């Protein structure tokens, strides 16, 4: 996902992540895994995600794998 710089901090990123989490719960998923740009790790940590493992390049940008347990 990506949010335009002008819209960051106004809620659409949080709304998108929460919608993805709800969809996972509705399908019986117990955990969400995402691949975050390193620059977005703080955003995802504020939403309860935890970074795991080393940095790696994806599309030429540094990323880390993150997870969050899903509960109803």
N, C-alpha and C positions, 0 to 999 in steps of 0.2 A: 504494500500500500504506500501511497505517497500523498502528502498534503502540501499544497502550494504554500510557499513561505508567507504570503499575506494572510493565510487562513490559520496558520499555526498558533496554538494557544487559545483558539476560540471554540474548541470542542469537537470538530469533525473527526480528528484522529482517535480520540477516546471513544466516540460513538461507533466508529468503524470496528475498533478492537472489541468493544463490548458486544457488538452484533455478531462478530465472528465467534466469540466465546459462547453466546446463547445458541448459535447454530450448532456448535460442537456438542453442547449439552443435549440439545434436542435430538441429536443423532447418536447419543450414548457415549460420546468421547469422555475420557477421564482426565485427559491432559491436552494442552495446546502447546505445540512446538512452532517456533518462528525463527527466522533467520534475519536478525536485525543489523542494520548498518551500525557500526560502532558509535557514530554520532547520535544515534537514537536510543542507545542503551538506557540512558537516564529516564527517558519518556516511558519505556517499557517497564523499567524497575518501579516507577511510580504506580504502574498498573498491576504490580504484583508478579511480574515475570522475573526469573532468575537466569543469569548468564551462565553458560557451561562451556568448558573447553577453550581451546586457543582461538585467536583471530584467524580468519581465512579470507581470501579474496573471492568476491562474487561480483561479476561485472566490473572488475577492476577496483572495487571499493572494499575496504575492510569490514567484515561482518563477524558476528558471534551468534551461536545457537542459543536460544532462550526457551524456557518452558514455564508453564503455569498450570497447576492442578485446577481442574474444573469441578465445582460442586454446585448442586442445585440449591 
